[in-house]
Structures are given as structure tokens and as C-alpha cells.
Amino acid sequence: MVTSKQATQMTKKIALITGASKGIGLALARKMVSENFIVIGTSRSGSIPGVANADFHPLALDLSKPSSLESACTQLLDQFPRIDVLINNAGIGPDLGAKKPDWQSFHSTFEVNVSGTVFFTEKLISAIHDNGIILNVSSKMGAIDLCELTDSVAYRMSKSALNMYTKLLANRLQGNIRVASVHPGWVKTSITKGNLIHGRLTPEQSAERIFEFLISDFDTGAFWNAETESDLPW
Ligand SMILES: NC(=O)c1ccc[n+]([C@@H]2O[C@H](COP(=O)([O-])OP(=O)(O)OC[C@H]3O[C@@H](n4cnc5c(N)ncnc54)[C@H](OP(=O)(O)O)[C@@H]3O)[C@@H](O)[C@H]2O)c1
């Protein structure tokens, strides 16, 4: 017999958003719950008090710890064997604005923005529905063709690497799952103090535009600027 919880899961689409405790991820979680998705949102603590809704499920995930990836996937797939949308939003930028790379921030940035994100995604691909979507929240700062500055070496390089993963996955999953990189705009979040002061979009405005892209018939392998609503060069 199908329980009412299983019946809800069969009718609503299921989205997993990493880094949903604040900033763009939190705004996206709220937006997608309001659009009738079941949303699983991650944070390192596993607590996300900012979304109070029966269709929202917090999950503990620290992308810098392989054991955390393992236990998050086990818990997740036990409760939600099928996922429609994976949004790899979690990201850090400890060297944003720094003139030169330093070992510690280089290491931690790549652990979260690249290795953790790649291996978390790899563990979940088989659970992603045919016609599903993987959205990597990247940055215009990772666009090699647009790079004229010298700062934020680890952050920029991590987003270029994430973009390459978008392309590789789009090639691998062609005809099955669509994959894209999205630049969320310059958004007022605590990723840096400067963002909170100078960001041009609120997290809600950015989430709105990312959501519009998500539900569009975008081509797999795209790199989309959600702020200007146009394609970006790689
Ligand atoms: N803000 C912008 O202008 C901007 C521009 C371009 C791209 N982006 C990208 O947009 C994404 C979201 O950024 P944001 O501005 O919303 O940043 P934010 O407010 O600092 O949020 C970052 C999220 O990542 C999570 N996180 C941090 N370390 C983690 C780890 N080790 N494992 C798993 N999750 C972790 C945080 O959760 P906990 O700390 O609770 O664990 C938080 O939910 C990032 O990928 C960022 O690079 C932002």
C-alpha cells in the first residue's frame, strides 16, 4: 500500500540544494518549496531554521569531509531514492579579493567547490531521474575568456574547474540529464563583507532568476548569467 507520504513524493518534484542555510541557497530553497517542490537542503550543522515547511528536509553535509558525503548520501537515498533536481550551490571564497594565492585557502576552496561537489554529485547521479537536472552554481569569475584581473586565484580557478565538470557531465549524460553552470549575479550575501554592501541583487532576486532558468528548456552544457539573463563565455 502507498502511504500518503509516498504519494506526495510521487507527485511532487524533488530538489536537493547544497548550502541552503543562508544566502542564495536559502532563498532558492524557499522559492522552490513555494513552487511545490519537495526540497532537501543541506548545511554543515544539519539545521536550517530558516525554512519552516513540511516539504523542506534539512540534511547535514560538509563537502570537505568524505565521511560526511557518505553519511549524507546514505540518509538521503534511504528517504528519497529519486531526485529530479540537484543544485550544487554550496561554495566558499576565503581568498576573494586577495592578490595572491595562499596554501590554506587554496586547499579549502578546492575541497568544497571542486572535490566535494564532484564526488557528492557522482554518488547521486544514479538517483537522478531521467529528464532530471544538475545545476552547478558557478561564477562569472571562473570565465577564462572574461578574466582581466589578478585577484582571487583559488576562487576563480575553482569555478573554472567546476565549469569543466559541467561540460564533462553534460557530455556524459547527454539525452538523459541536463547539466548547466549558472552565475547567480553579484548577490548580497555573507560570502564576503563587500557582497553584503555592494551586491546588486538580493538573494531572493537571484533565486527567482535561477529558478526561471531551471524551469526553462535550456540546452545542456550551458553557462548562464542569471543577472543579465544571457549566456556567458567559458
Ligand atoms: N554572492 C555572490 O555574489 C556570488 C556570485 C557568484 C557565485 N556565487 C556562488 O553562489 C553560491 C552560494 O554563495 P552565497 O553567496 O549564497 O554564499 P553564502 O551565503 O556564504 O552561503 C554558502 C553556503 O555554503 C555552505 N557551506 C559552506 N561551507 C560548506 C562546506 N564545507 N560543506 C557544505 N556546505 C558548505 C554554507 O552552509 P553552512 O555554513 O551552514 O554549512 C552556506 O549555506 C556559492 O557557490 C558561490 O560561489 C555567489
The ligand as a Gaussian input file, in Angstrom:
#p B3LYP/6-31G(d) Opt

LIG

0 1
 N       27.121000      36.011000      -3.646000
 C       27.566000      36.228000      -4.878000
 O       27.637000      37.383000      -5.368000
 C       28.013000      35.066000      -5.725000
 C       28.488000      35.360000      -7.015000
 C       28.887000      34.293000      -7.822000
 C       28.791000      32.999000      -7.359000
 N       28.328000      32.757000      -6.087000
 C       28.225000      31.362000      -5.662000
 O       26.938000      31.126000      -5.135000
 C       26.988000      30.063000      -4.188000
 C       26.285000      30.460000      -2.907000
 O       27.007000      31.545000      -2.351000
 P       26.400000      32.614000      -1.329000
 O       26.857000      33.927000      -1.799000
 O       24.954000      32.349000      -1.092000
 O       27.278000      32.238000      -0.055000
 P       26.942000      32.077000       1.497000
 O       25.828000      32.989000       1.902000
 O       28.245000      32.196000       2.200000
 O       26.399000      30.567000       1.602000
 C       27.264000      29.486000       1.378000
 C       26.564000      28.184000       1.710000
 O       27.538000      27.127000       1.558000
 C       27.521000      26.307000       2.719000
 N       28.837000      25.763000       3.013000
 C       29.953000      26.432000       3.433000
 N       30.960000      25.574000       3.634000
 C       30.487000      24.333000       3.344000
 C       31.035000      23.017000       3.374000
 N       32.304000      22.798000       3.775000
 N       30.243000      21.975000       3.009000
 C       28.971000      22.176000       2.623000
 N       28.377000      23.384000       2.601000
 C       29.128000      24.450000       2.960000
 C       27.043000      27.236000       3.844000
 O       26.397000      26.449000       4.841000
 P       26.903000      26.259000       6.350000
 O       27.947000      27.298000       6.611000
 O       25.655000      26.452000       7.158000
 O       27.378000      24.869000       6.383000
 C       26.046000      28.130000       3.137000
 O       24.764000      27.565000       3.160000
 C       28.482000      29.733000      -3.995000
 O       28.819000      28.610000      -4.783000
 C       29.171000      30.986000      -4.535000
 O       30.479000      30.706000      -5.014000
 C       27.938000      33.762000      -5.258000

